[in-house]
Amino acid sequence: MEIPTLKLPPVETIETISIPLPTADVPSYIPLVVPPSDLQAEEEPEGTASEEPESPGMRKVDIPFTNKQMPVPETEILVTATTTAVVSVAATLTATAAFKYVVTAMKPILKTTWKKISQSKKKVS
């Protein structure tokens, strides 16, 4: 019994091509800063540079256990904002409750009316 054999041709070596990576000339410049011609140093009195200007309608409250102060609006502004918020929430809750009551009360009436209209259309047809 003879075993079949396969004759392969000799392997040829293929040279690979080397392609260089592309390069680019990126433009660059050093920014030129020109100060205005009327630039002058400001003279500040000592001790006022670190203080914040007082805004009208604001007072400062000390935060406990820290050396910080927090700006808080005046009492009149806080009362107005609180009153507005309470009134709007109360109005919303009242309107929601009233709407739910109207829907519950009107549902049987609307069902009865719909049945009567449907029955009258069937009799006409």
All heavy atoms as an XYZ file, in Angstrom:
944
protein
N       0.842     -1.180      0.000
C       0.000      0.000      0.000
C       0.888      1.245      0.000
O       1.832      1.345      0.763
C      -0.868     -0.069      1.235
C      -1.692      1.085      1.374
S      -2.863      0.626      2.591
C      -3.884      1.865      2.446
N       0.530      2.124     -0.853
C       1.341      3.321     -1.022
C       0.630      4.518     -0.386
O      -0.564      4.737     -0.593
C       1.511      3.581     -2.508
C       2.755      4.328     -2.794
C       2.937      4.434     -4.296
O       2.839      3.434     -5.005
O       3.132      5.555     -4.709
N       1.359      5.318      0.414
C       0.790      6.510      1.069
C       0.982      7.693      0.121
O       2.083      7.942     -0.359
C       1.487      6.770      2.409
C       1.264      5.577      3.329
C       0.985      8.056      3.037
C       1.990      5.670      4.627
N      -0.096      8.387     -0.169
C       0.039      9.534     -1.075
C       0.838     10.660     -0.422
O       0.729     10.928      0.757
C      -1.384      9.975     -1.344
C      -2.225      9.357     -0.309
C      -1.459      8.196      0.252
N       1.621     11.307     -1.184
C       2.402     12.441     -0.700
C       2.075     13.662     -1.526
O       1.648     13.556     -2.674
C       3.903     12.148     -0.796
O       4.215     11.915     -2.158
C       4.308     11.005      0.078
N       2.317     14.783     -0.928
C       2.020     16.051     -1.590
C       3.303     16.840     -1.679
O       3.981     17.076     -0.678
C       0.961     16.815     -0.779
C       0.429     18.101     -1.380
C      -0.284     17.835     -2.699
C      -0.511     18.784     -0.426
N       3.640     17.278     -2.874
C       4.857     18.040     -3.053
C       4.482     19.518     -3.137
O       3.733     19.934     -4.004
C       5.583     17.615     -4.327
C       6.162     16.250     -4.231
C       6.984     15.960     -5.443
C       7.584     14.568     -5.299
N       8.452     14.254     -6.407
N       5.008     20.293     -2.193
C       4.736     21.726     -2.158
C       5.885     22.474     -2.811
O       7.047     22.087     -2.667
C       4.578     22.197     -0.710
C       3.399     21.606      0.045
C       3.451     22.033      1.499
C       2.093     22.021     -0.571
N       5.560     23.610     -3.505
C       6.641     24.383     -4.108
C       7.441     25.096     -3.012
O       6.954     25.304     -1.901
C       5.916     25.378     -5.002
C       4.535     25.452     -4.487
C       4.259     24.135     -3.822
N       8.652     25.495     -3.316
C       9.455     26.186     -2.311
C       8.835     27.544     -1.934
O       8.211     28.210     -2.757
C      10.807     26.366     -2.971
C      10.560     26.225     -4.424
C       9.347     25.364     -4.600
N       8.989     27.956     -0.652
C       8.409     29.197     -0.140
C       9.259     30.362     -0.604
O      10.472     30.369     -0.454
C       8.342     29.156      1.393
C       7.802     30.461      1.945
C       7.492     27.994      1.844
N       8.591     31.362     -1.169
C       9.294     32.560     -1.592
C       9.175     33.616     -0.485
O       8.115     33.824      0.078
C       8.694     33.113     -2.885
C       8.853     32.210     -4.069
C       8.263     32.838     -5.323
O       8.105     34.076     -5.375
O       7.948     32.079     -6.244
N      10.230     34.291     -0.176
C      10.194     35.346      0.831
C       9.769     36.651      0.176
O      10.263     37.018     -0.892
C      11.561     35.511      1.495
O      12.509     35.820      0.480
C      11.964     34.251      2.228
N       8.854     37.310      0.833
C       8.353     38.592      0.317
C       8.856     39.688      1.240
O       8.687     39.637      2.457
C       6.811     38.603      0.270
C       6.307     37.469     -0.631
C       6.299     39.945     -0.193
C       4.804     37.296     -0.598
N       9.471     40.670      0.649
C       9.980     41.789      1.443
C       8.824     42.742      1.760
O       8.020     43.064      0.888
C      11.080     42.525      0.684
C      12.326     41.718      0.478
C      13.394     42.519     -0.249
O      13.350     43.766     -0.178
O      14.245     41.894     -0.858
N       8.760     43.184      3.019
C       7.713     44.137      3.404
C       8.216     45.556      3.183
O       9.403     45.852      3.348
C       7.329     43.964      4.882
O       8.485     44.140      5.668
C       6.733     42.597      5.130
N       7.293     46.412      2.814
C       7.631     47.801      2.542
C       7.466     48.582      3.837
O       6.476     48.437      4.557
C       6.697     48.388      1.460
C       6.769     47.554      0.204
C       7.034     49.828      1.197
C       5.727     47.927     -0.824
N       8.392     49.440      4.142
C       8.237     50.281      5.325
C       7.789     51.660      4.868
O       8.441     52.299      4.046
C       9.539     50.330      6.116
O      10.276     51.464      5.822
N       6.637     52.091      5.412
C       6.081     53.404      5.068
C       6.316     54.316      6.261
O       5.879     54.023      7.373
C       4.572     53.307      4.761
C       4.353     52.351      3.590
C       3.986     54.671      4.476
C       2.899     52.061      3.308
N       6.987     55.449      6.052
C       7.222     56.345      7.188
C       5.924     57.018      7.631
O       5.025     57.256      6.826
C       8.216     57.367      6.639
C       8.011     57.345      5.165
C       7.575     55.955      4.816
N       5.821     57.309      8.932
C       4.645     57.993      9.459
C       4.590     59.423      8.944
O       5.640     60.077      8.789
C       4.680     58.006     10.986
C       4.510     56.647     11.655
C       4.709     56.793     13.156
C       3.135     56.077     11.371
N       3.395     59.924      8.663
C       3.297     61.298      8.172
C       3.643     62.299      9.272
O       3.371     62.073     10.448
C       1.842     61.437      7.752
C       1.113     60.384      8.494
C       2.091     59.275      8.726
N       4.209     63.385      8.886
C       4.537     64.460      9.820
C       3.908     65.738      9.308
O       3.609     65.873      8.124
C       6.062     64.655      9.938
O       6.578     64.957      8.643
C       6.729     63.406     10.492
N       3.694     66.649     10.224
C       3.097     67.932      9.847
C       3.812     69.039     10.582
O       4.262     68.876     11.716
C       1.610     67.948     10.198
N       3.910     70.163      9.931
C       4.480     71.352     10.561
C       3.326     72.141     11.163
O       2.551     72.779     10.443
C       5.232     72.206      9.544
C       6.461     71.484      9.012
O       7.017     70.667      9.761
O       6.843     71.735      7.853
N       3.180     72.043     12.485
C       2.103     72.737     13.176
C       2.565     74.161     13.459
O       3.609     74.371     14.071
C       1.745     72.019     14.495
C       0.636     72.756     15.227
C       1.350     70.580     14.226
N       1.770     75.142     13.019
C       2.179     76.518     13.284
C       2.055     76.842     14.766
O       1.128     76.410     15.442
C       1.206     77.356     12.458
C       0.024     76.483     12.251
C       0.544     75.068     12.246
N       3.004     77.550     15.271
C       2.950     77.975     16.661
C       3.497     79.390     16.748
O       4.290     79.813     15.908
C       3.763     77.034     17.552
O       5.113     77.086     17.183
N       3.035     80.081     17.753
C       3.494     81.455     17.945
C       3.470     81.771     19.430
O       2.775     81.142     20.207
C       2.633     82.454     17.168
C       1.211     82.524     17.662
C       0.827     83.479     18.587
C       0.244     81.628     17.208
C      -0.469     83.538     19.057
C      -1.048     81.677     17.669
C      -1.401     82.635     18.589
O      -2.686     82.693     19.051
N       4.210     82.739     19.795
C       4.226     83.215     21.169
C       3.267     84.398     21.228
O       3.438     85.375     20.491
C       5.646     83.644     21.597
C       6.586     82.447     21.495
C       5.630     84.212     23.003
C       8.041     82.797     21.694
N       2.205     84.298     22.066
C       1.250     85.400     22.104
C       1.905     86.682     22.618
O       2.716     86.663     23.527
C       0.156     84.922     23.045
C       0.697     83.748     23.749
C       1.853     83.224     22.974
N       1.512     87.756     21.998
C       2.047     89.062     22.357
C       0.999     89.793     23.181
O      -0.130     90.003     22.727
C       2.370     89.845     21.079
C       2.969     91.227     21.252
C       4.323     91.138     21.940
C       3.124     91.900     19.913
N       1.326     90.137     24.395
C       0.397     90.830     25.279
C       0.801     92.295     25.320
O       1.914     92.630     25.728
C       0.421     90.225     26.702
C      -0.527     90.984     27.611
C       0.064     88.759     26.650
N      -0.114     93.134     24.887
C       0.153     94.567     24.884
C      -0.782     95.216     25.891
O      -2.004     95.172     25.729
C      -0.081     95.169     23.483
C       0.188     96.659     23.478
C       0.775     94.463     22.457
N      -0.249     95.811     26.947
C      -1.130     96.473     27.920
C      -1.701     97.757     27.320
O      -1.112     98.352     26.418
C      -0.199     96.769     29.092
C       1.163     96.812     28.498
C       1.154     95.897     27.324
N      -2.872     98.162     27.803
C      -3.437     99.414     27.294
C      -2.544    100.596     27.657
O      -1.792    100.562     28.627
C      -4.807     99.510     27.971
C      -4.761     98.567     29.102
C      -3.729     97.533     28.792
N      -2.669    101.635     26.843
C      -1.784    102.783     27.042
C      -2.142    103.592     28.292
O      -1.290    104.284     28.847
C      -1.836    103.699     25.815
O      -3.162    104.154     25.620
N      -3.398    103.511     28.761
C      -3.804    104.295     29.925
C      -3.817    103.449     31.216
O      -4.538    103.768     32.153
C      -5.180    104.925     29.692
C      -6.235    103.867     29.463
O      -5.871    102.703     29.187
O      -7.423    104.201     29.554
N      -3.038    102.397     31.278
C      -3.002    101.523     32.437
C      -2.257    102.198     33.579
O      -1.133    102.650     33.428
C      -2.313    100.203     32.077
C      -2.301     99.141     33.154
C      -3.723     98.695     33.462
C      -1.470     97.952     32.712
N      -2.931    102.265     34.721
C      -2.323    102.865     35.906
C      -2.672    102.012     37.117
O      -3.720    101.382     37.165
C      -2.843    104.289     36.131
C      -2.463    105.242     35.015
C      -3.064    106.611     35.266
O      -3.765    106.828     36.237
N      -2.777    107.542     34.368
N      -1.800    101.993     38.091
C      -2.051    101.240     39.314
C      -3.082    101.979     40.160
O      -3.043    103.208     40.285
C      -0.759    101.058     40.089
N      -4.002    101.191     40.744
C      -5.005    101.798     41.613
C      -4.454    101.905     43.024
O      -3.768    101.017     43.507
C      -6.267    100.940     41.650
C      -7.029    100.941     40.362
C      -8.321    100.161     40.490
O      -8.798     99.955     41.634
O      -8.851     99.761     39.460
N      -4.787    102.980     43.668
C      -4.366    103.157     45.053
C      -5.541    102.793     45.944
O      -6.632    103.353     45.836
C      -3.955    104.616     45.301
C      -2.729    105.028     44.511
C      -2.352    106.472     44.796
O      -2.856    107.030     45.784
O      -1.587    107.022     44.011
N      -5.318    101.792     46.811
C      -6.371    101.358     47.721
C      -5.981    101.705     49.148
O      -4.836    101.530     49.545
C      -6.560     99.845     47.621
C      -7.097     99.386     46.300
C      -7.370     97.889     46.293
O      -7.366     97.281     47.384
O      -7.596     97.342     45.218
N      -6.940    102.195     49.914
C      -6.645    102.434     51.325
C      -6.417    101.098     52.031
O      -6.968    100.073     51.646
C      -7.883    103.141     51.857
C      -8.888    103.112     50.782
C      -8.249    102.638     49.535
N      -5.619    101.118     53.061
C      -5.288     99.889     53.775
C      -6.501     99.337     54.521
O      -7.286    100.080     55.100
C      -4.155    100.155     54.774
C      -2.838    100.457     54.111
C      -1.738    100.671     55.134
O      -1.930    100.299     56.299
O      -0.709    101.214     54.749
N      -6.639     98.013     54.504
C      -7.707     97.362     55.264
C      -9.015     97.208     54.518
O      -9.912     96.553     55.004
N      -9.188     97.804     53.361
C     -10.461     97.684     52.647
C     -10.383     96.710     51.484
O     -11.387     96.420     50.871
C     -10.911     99.056     52.110
O      -9.901     99.548     51.225
C     -11.158    100.030     53.228
N      -9.228     96.193     51.173
C      -9.086     95.310     50.022
C      -9.769     93.966     50.249
O     -10.322     93.381     49.330
C      -7.609     95.097     49.701
N      -9.765     93.443     51.466
C     -10.326     92.117     51.717
C     -11.810     92.154     52.083
O     -12.457     91.129     52.106
C      -9.548     91.433     52.842
O      -9.705     92.161     54.037
N     -12.358     93.307     52.363
C     -13.760     93.392     52.756
C     -14.662     93.348     51.539
O     -14.356     93.905     50.501
C     -14.020     94.688     53.529
C     -13.311     94.752     54.868
C     -13.563     96.072     55.562
O     -14.417     96.831     55.089
O     -12.902     96.338     56.563
N     -15.804     92.661     51.684
C     -16.783     92.613     50.610
C     -17.719     93.807     50.742
O     -18.059     94.217     51.848
C     -17.592     91.323     50.695
C     -16.762     90.081     50.463
C     -17.603     88.835     50.609
O     -18.842     88.937     50.737
O     -17.014     87.756     50.600
N     -18.172     94.351     49.621
C     -19.093     95.485     49.708
C     -20.444     95.039     50.261
O     -20.918     93.947     49.971
C     -19.224     95.959     48.259
C     -18.841     94.780     47.435
C     -17.849     93.998     48.245
N     -21.040     95.872     51.068
C     -22.345     95.585     51.642
C     -23.411     95.777     50.573
O     -23.484     96.811     49.921
C     -22.633     96.539     52.815
C     -21.916     96.175     54.089
C     -22.491     94.910     54.718
O     -23.713     94.727     54.675
O     -21.700     94.121     55.236
N     -24.225     94.766     50.381
C     -25.309     94.904     49.426
C     -26.577     95.279     50.199
O     -26.801     94.802     51.306
C     -25.514     93.606     48.655
O     -25.757     92.551     49.541
N     -27.413     96.120     49.614
C     -28.626     96.534     50.332
C     -29.587     95.358     50.483
O     -29.715     94.523     49.599
C     -29.218     97.620     49.431
C     -28.641     97.350     48.085
C     -27.299     96.730     48.314
N     -30.249     95.274     51.617
C     -31.216     94.222     51.862
C     -30.602     92.944     52.386
O     -31.280     91.935     52.477
N     -29.321     92.967     52.726
C     -28.654     91.758     53.219
C     -28.036     92.044     54.581
O     -27.552     93.124     54.841
C     -27.553     91.313     52.257
C     -28.031     90.954     50.873
S     -29.097     89.530     50.830
C     -27.887     88.255     50.870
N     -28.084     91.039     55.445
C     -27.376     91.119     56.713
C     -26.573     89.847     56.859
O     -26.810     88.871     56.166
C     -28.359     91.293     57.872
C     -29.362     90.187     58.002
C     -30.408     90.518     59.055
N     -31.532     89.625     58.914
C     -31.761     88.592     59.718
N     -30.964     88.351     60.719
N     -32.785     87.805     59.520
N     -25.596     89.851     57.743
C     -24.730     88.682     57.891
C     -25.009     87.997     59.217
O     -25.212     88.650     60.233
C     -23.270     89.097     57.800
C     -22.910     89.582     56.411
C     -21.440     89.693     56.230
C     -21.166     90.075     54.790
N     -19.782     90.059     54.482
N     -25.021     86.656     59.186
C     -25.270     85.848     60.367
C     -24.042     84.990     60.608
O     -23.502     84.396     59.673
C     -26.519     84.957     60.158
C     -26.727     84.036     61.334
C     -27.739     85.815     59.927
N     -23.585     84.933     61.859
C     -22.437     84.095     62.197
C     -22.845     82.626     62.198
O     -23.865     82.252     62.771
C     -21.885     84.461     63.578
C     -21.238     85.841     63.578
O     -20.677     86.217     62.543
O     -21.304     86.518     64.623
N     -22.034     81.778     61.558
C     -22.275     80.341     61.559
C     -21.580     79.775     62.786
O     -20.385     79.999     62.983
C     -21.742     79.691     60.274
C     -22.450     80.304     59.063
C     -21.934     78.178     60.315
C     -21.921     79.823     57.745
N     -22.305     79.035     63.637
C     -21.701     78.515     64.872
C     -20.533     77.567     64.585
O     -20.531     76.845     63.599
C     -22.845     77.758     65.548
C     -24.086     78.221     64.885
C     -23.715     78.704     63.549
N     -19.538     77.595     65.462
C     -18.355     76.745     65.420
C     -17.443     77.013     64.230
O     -16.564     76.227     63.936
C     -18.737     75.246     65.444
C     -19.665     74.889     66.561
C     -20.972     74.520     66.298
C     -19.241     74.945     67.878
C     -21.842     74.190     67.324
C     -20.105     74.616     68.914
C     -21.408     74.242     68.639
N     -17.675     78.095     63.517
C     -16.778     78.489     62.419
C     -16.528     79.983     62.521
O     -17.200     80.697     63.259
C     -17.387     78.183     61.041
O     -18.573     78.958     60.875
C     -17.702     76.714     60.865
N     -15.581     80.440     61.776
C     -15.312     81.882     61.737
C     -15.911     82.516     60.487
O     -15.416     83.517     60.000
C     -13.797     82.127     61.767
C     -13.189     81.687     63.071
O     -13.860     81.676     64.096
N     -11.920     81.314     63.037
N     -16.963     81.922     59.981
C     -17.575     82.393     58.731
C     -18.870     83.119     59.020
O     -19.541     82.882     60.013
C     -17.871     81.209     57.806
C     -16.690     80.348     57.486
C     -15.833     80.976     56.453
C     -14.687     80.030     56.107
N     -13.833     80.542     55.126
N     -19.199     84.022     58.098
C     -20.483     84.711     58.154
C     -21.232     84.421     56.855
O     -20.642     84.342     55.789
C     -20.290     86.220     58.292
C     -19.787     86.638     59.653
C     -19.756     88.147     59.774
O     -19.696     88.853     58.776
N     -19.796     88.617     61.000
N     -22.550     84.256     56.978
C     -23.368     83.952     55.816
C     -24.343     85.093     55.579
O     -25.023     85.527     56.509
C     -24.139     82.655     56.060
C     -24.954     82.212     54.906
S     -25.650     80.611     55.306
C     -27.176     80.718     54.439
N     -24.414     85.595     54.344
C     -25.380     86.660     54.073
C     -26.806     86.111     54.042
O     -27.057     85.061     53.469
C     -24.967     87.179     52.700
C     -24.188     86.086     52.083
C     -23.584     85.298     53.189
N     -27.715     86.819     54.710
C     -29.119     86.429     54.786
C     -29.952     87.657     54.449
O     -29.637     88.767     54.886
C     -29.463     85.924     56.219
C     -30.926     85.546     56.322
C     -28.586     84.762     56.599
N     -31.029     87.489     53.672
C     -31.884     88.635     53.365
C     -32.520     89.203     54.630
O     -32.637     88.518     55.647
C     -32.949     88.060     52.431
C     -32.386     86.788     51.927
C     -31.450     86.293     52.964
N     -32.972     90.438     54.522
C     -33.618     91.080     55.662
C     -34.925     90.376     56.003
O     -35.475     89.614     55.215
C     -33.881     92.553     55.348
C     -32.618     93.380     55.331
C     -32.903     94.863     55.107
O     -34.083     95.225     54.926
O     -31.945     95.630     55.108
N     -35.455     90.666     57.186
C     -36.643     89.988     57.698
C     -37.851     90.205     56.787
O     -38.625     89.275     56.545
C     -36.962     90.513     59.115
O     -35.776     90.404     59.909
C     -38.064     89.708     59.753
N     -38.019     91.408     56.260
C     -39.177     91.700     55.406
C     -39.162     90.821     54.156
O     -40.203     90.313     53.717
C     -39.194     93.178     54.983
C     -39.413     94.166     56.111
C     -38.121     94.514     56.854
O     -37.032     94.147     56.375
O     -38.210     95.127     57.925
N     -37.976     90.642     53.578
C     -37.868     89.827     52.371
C     -38.172     88.367     52.693
O     -38.881     87.679     51.945
C     -36.463     89.982     51.748
C     -36.249     91.437     51.319
C     -36.275     89.039     50.577
C     -34.831     91.749     50.887
N     -37.653     87.871     53.825
C     -37.913     86.485     54.221
C     -39.397     86.252     54.496
O     -39.955     85.221     54.127
C     -37.089     86.122     55.451
C     -35.590     85.924     55.219
C     -34.891     85.673     56.538
C     -35.343     84.784     54.273
N     -40.056     87.221     55.170
C     -41.485     87.076     55.471
C     -42.294     87.036     54.183
O     -43.203     86.210     54.022
C     -41.952     88.217     56.404
C     -43.464     88.271     56.483
C     -41.346     88.051     57.783
N     -41.951     87.891     53.239
C     -42.673     87.925     51.958
C     -42.507     86.609     51.206
O     -43.480     86.043     50.690
C     -42.156     89.087     51.090
O     -42.273     90.300     51.828
C     -42.933     89.195     49.804
N     -41.290     86.101     51.148
C     -41.038     84.843     50.433
C     -41.752     83.677     51.108
O     -42.350     82.825     50.435
C     -39.537     84.592     50.356
N     -41.726     83.635     52.433
C     -42.373     82.546     53.165
C     -43.883     82.588     52.981
O     -44.525     81.560     52.748
C     -42.026     82.635     54.663
O     -40.601     82.659     54.799
C     -42.597     81.479     55.440
N     -44.457     83.786     53.072
C     -45.900     83.930     52.897
C     -46.319     83.487     51.499
O     -47.320     82.776     51.333
C     -46.322     85.392     53.140
O     -45.849     85.799     54.425
C     -47.818     85.557     53.059
N     -45.574     83.902     50.505
C     -45.886     83.518     49.125
C     -45.835     82.007     48.959
O     -46.715     81.408     48.332
C     -44.890     84.188     48.157
O     -44.905     85.599     48.373
C     -45.242     83.891     46.715
N     -44.821     81.365     49.525
C     -44.692     79.913     49.402
C     -45.841     79.194     50.093
O     -46.428     78.254     49.547
C     -43.356     79.455     49.985
N     -46.212     79.636     51.309
C     -47.296     78.996     52.054
C     -48.618     79.150     51.318
O     -49.391     78.185     51.190
C     -47.385     79.575     53.486
C     -48.668     79.153     54.179
C     -46.180     79.144     54.300
N     -48.889     80.329     50.792
C     -50.150     80.573     50.084
C     -50.228     79.720     48.818
O     -51.268     79.133     48.505
C     -50.311     82.073     49.765
C     -51.431     82.315     48.782
C     -50.560     82.850     51.043
N     -49.117     79.626     48.073
C     -49.156     78.847     46.832
C     -49.346     77.358     47.115
O     -50.102     76.685     46.412
C     -47.891     79.081     46.009
O     -46.766     78.573     46.686
N     -48.708     76.837     48.150
C     -48.881     75.422     48.492
C     -50.307     75.167     48.964
O     -50.942     74.176     48.578
C     -47.851     74.991     49.563
C     -48.186     73.629     50.144
C     -46.451     74.984     48.981
N     -50.844     76.057     49.799
C     -52.217     75.889     50.284
C     -53.218     75.936     49.128
O     -54.160     75.135     49.074
C     -52.545     76.964     51.319
N     -53.018     76.867     48.205
C     -53.922     76.965     47.055
C     -53.860     75.710     46.194
O     -54.894     75.205     45.726
C     -53.568     78.194     46.220
N     -52.661     75.177     45.988
C     -52.515     73.964     45.185
C     -53.194     72.773     45.851
O     -53.921     72.010     45.191
C     -51.023     73.658     44.960
O     -50.399     74.787     44.360
C     -50.830     72.444     44.075
N     -52.987     72.594     47.143
C     -53.616     71.474     47.854
C     -55.141     71.602     47.872
O     -55.855     70.623     47.700
C     -53.065     71.378     49.277
C     -51.593     70.958     49.388
C     -51.138     71.027     50.842
C     -51.388     69.573     48.839
N     -55.636     72.823     48.059
C     -57.082     73.041     48.068
C     -57.684     72.764     46.699
O     -58.732     72.113     46.593
C     -57.393     74.489     48.496
O     -56.774     74.730     49.758
C     -58.877     74.736     48.589
N     -57.019     73.236     45.652
C     -57.527     73.005     44.300
C     -57.522     71.521     43.953
O     -58.453     71.017     43.308
C     -56.692     73.782     43.288
N     -56.485     70.801     44.387
C     -56.428     69.361     44.120
C     -57.571     68.639     44.822
O     -58.243     67.781     44.224
C     -55.074     68.793     44.587
O     -54.017     69.510     43.944
C     -54.949     67.323     44.269
N     -57.798     68.959     46.087
C     -58.890     68.317     46.830
C     -60.245     68.651     46.209
O     -61.104     67.769     46.071
C     -58.848     68.757     48.289
N     -60.440     69.904     45.814
C     -61.711     70.310     45.202
C     -61.918     69.588     43.870
O     -63.028     69.129     43.560
C     -61.736     71.820     44.998
N     -60.878     69.450     43.077
C     -60.998     68.768     41.783
C     -61.356     67.294     41.977
O     -62.211     66.753     41.270
C     -59.688     68.905     41.006
C     -59.733     68.284     39.646
C     -60.438     68.874     38.619
C     -59.067     67.091     39.409
C     -60.488     68.291     37.368
C     -59.101     66.504     38.154
C     -59.820     67.098     37.128
N     -60.726     66.644     42.954
C     -61.052     65.237     43.225
C     -62.500     65.085     43.673
O     -63.200     64.149     43.269
C     -60.116     64.675     44.300
C     -58.740     64.353     43.786
C     -57.893     63.722     44.876
C     -56.510     63.408     44.353
N     -55.656     62.793     45.391
N     -62.985     66.019     44.492
C     -64.374     65.961     44.953
C     -65.332     66.144     43.779
O     -66.334     65.430     43.656
C     -64.622     67.029     46.023
C     -66.045     67.072     46.503
C     -66.536     66.102     47.376
C     -66.913     68.069     46.054
C     -67.851     66.131     47.803
C     -68.223     68.097     46.474
C     -68.691     67.135     47.346
O     -69.992     67.156     47.760
N     -65.041     67.087     42.901
C     -65.909     67.341     41.745
C     -65.927     66.130     40.823
O     -66.985     65.735     40.310
C     -65.453     68.615     40.992
C     -66.126     68.743     39.643
C     -65.728     69.847     41.829
N     -64.776     65.508     40.618
C     -64.722     64.322     39.750
C     -65.550     63.191     40.357
O     -66.316     62.521     39.657
C     -63.252     63.885     39.533
C     -63.173     62.490     38.935
C     -62.530     64.876     38.654
N     -65.440     62.979     41.673
C     -66.210     61.909     42.317
C     -67.707     62.206     42.254
O     -68.508     61.283     42.078
C     -65.807     61.753     43.799
O     -64.501     62.257     44.033
C     -65.811     60.316     44.218
N     -68.073     63.456     42.416
C     -69.496     63.803     42.398
C     -70.069     63.755     40.982
O     -71.228     63.369     40.777
C     -69.693     65.193     42.986
N     -69.305     64.120     39.993
C     -69.810     64.207     38.624
C     -69.784     62.866     37.886
O     -70.477     62.719     36.880
C     -68.989     65.230     37.833
C     -69.169     66.666     38.297
S     -70.849     67.262     38.076
C     -70.924     67.395     36.316
N     -68.994     61.906     38.353
C     -68.861     60.643     37.642
C     -70.201     59.909     37.469
O     -70.538     59.513     36.345
C     -67.843     59.757     38.364
C     -67.256     58.696     37.508
C     -66.090     58.039     38.235
C     -65.325     57.140     37.307
N     -64.179     56.518     37.946
N     -71.022     59.730     38.526
C     -72.316     59.044     38.329
C     -73.259     59.826     37.408
O     -73.988     59.232     36.607
C     -72.905     58.939     39.736
C     -71.803     59.225     40.674
C     -70.782     59.986     39.938
N     -73.221     61.148     37.531
C     -74.097     61.973     36.687
C     -73.711     61.819     35.223
O     -74.580     61.661     34.351
C     -74.020     63.458     37.125
C     -74.539     63.594     38.562
C     -74.780     64.363     36.169
C     -74.291     64.958     39.173
N     -72.436     61.846     34.937
C     -71.977     61.703     33.553
C     -72.280     60.306     33.009
O     -72.656     60.160     31.837
C     -70.482     62.007     33.460
C     -70.080     63.466     33.681
C     -68.567     63.614     33.701
C     -70.683     64.360     32.614
N     -72.132     59.265     33.842
C     -72.446     57.909     33.396
C     -73.922     57.780     33.044
O     -74.286     57.193     32.017
C     -72.073     56.899     34.480
C     -70.627     56.520     34.496
C     -70.378     55.394     35.486
C     -68.940     54.982     35.479
N     -68.668     53.880     36.430
N     -74.784     58.326     33.904
C     -76.228     58.266     33.655
C     -76.588     59.003     32.376
O     -77.366     58.515     31.552
C     -76.996     58.875     34.852
O     -76.539     58.263     36.051
C     -78.489     58.691     34.702
N     -76.017     60.176     32.200
C     -76.283     60.965     30.994
C     -75.808     60.216     29.757
O     -76.498     60.187     28.730
C     -75.570     62.331     31.089
O     -75.900     62.942     32.325
C     -75.964     63.242     29.952
N     -74.653     59.588     29.816
C     -74.105     58.863     28.669
C     -75.005     57.666     28.310
O     -75.233     57.398     27.128
C     -72.688     58.394     28.989
C     -72.051     57.681     27.837
C     -71.893     56.343     27.690
C     -71.516     58.280     26.660
N     -71.281     56.062     26.501
C     -71.041     57.244     25.840
C     -71.403     59.594     26.218
C     -70.455     57.478     24.608
C     -70.814     59.820     24.997
C     -70.349     58.779     24.197
N     -75.511     56.977     29.336
C     -76.396     55.840     29.073
C     -77.685     56.293     28.394
O     -78.164     55.668     27.459
C     -76.727     55.108     30.375
C     -75.612     54.243     30.877
C     -76.018     53.526     32.157
C     -74.862     52.723     32.715
N     -75.223     52.062     33.986
N     -78.238     57.420     28.862
C     -79.483     57.925     28.266
C     -79.263     58.336     26.813
O     -80.098     58.071     25.953
C     -80.010     59.113     29.072
C     -80.630     58.707     30.383
C     -81.204     59.896     31.112
C     -81.807     59.474     32.443
N     -82.375     60.606     33.182
N     -78.127     58.978     26.544
C     -77.837     59.406     25.169
C     -77.643     58.180     24.276
O     -78.142     58.121     23.153
C     -76.597     60.327     25.139
C     -76.910     61.654     25.809
C     -76.106     60.557     23.719
C     -75.708     62.555     25.985
N     -76.935     57.164     24.788
C     -76.693     55.952     24.001
C     -77.995     55.216     23.715
O     -78.204     54.713     22.604
C     -75.738     55.019     24.748
O     -74.493     55.631     24.916
N     -78.909     55.136     24.700
C     -80.184     54.446     24.505
C     -81.066     55.199     23.520
O     -81.751     54.600     22.700
C     -80.900     54.271     25.839
C     -80.260     53.238     26.734
C     -80.914     53.170     28.107
O     -81.823     53.946     28.410
N     -80.444     52.249     28.932
N     -81.035     56.528     23.572
C     -81.885     57.293     22.660
C     -81.389     57.167     21.211
O     -82.171     57.157     20.285
C     -81.941     58.764     23.079
O     -80.677     59.356     22.931
N     -80.095     57.019     21.016
C     -79.536     56.835     19.663
C     -79.911     55.460     19.126
O     -80.167     55.305     17.945
C     -78.005     57.002     19.670
C     -77.569     58.431     19.752
C     -76.068     58.526     19.596
C     -75.628     59.962     19.657
N     -74.162     60.102     19.515
N     -79.953     54.430     20.006
C     -80.313     53.090     19.554
C     -81.783     53.047     19.134
O     -82.153     52.367     18.179
C     -80.056     52.079     20.660
C     -78.598     51.774     20.875
C     -78.406     50.726     21.962
C     -76.953     50.492     22.223
N     -76.730     49.537     23.339
N     -82.670     53.746     19.826
C     -84.090     53.769     19.503
C     -84.317     54.474     18.169
O     -85.179     54.095     17.402
C     -84.883     54.471     20.600
C     -84.961     53.675     21.884
C     -85.754     54.420     22.907
C     -85.789     53.669     24.226
N     -86.484     54.404     25.283
N     -83.565     55.509     17.881
C     -83.717     56.272     16.640
C     -83.247     55.419     15.454
O     -83.834     55.453     14.379
C     -82.930     57.604     16.713
C     -82.914     58.299     15.385
C     -83.514     58.480     17.786
N     -82.214     54.635     15.610
C     -81.651     53.843     14.511
C     -82.525     52.745     14.060
O     -83.395     52.205     14.256
C     -80.333     53.208     14.920
O     -79.405     54.214     15.195
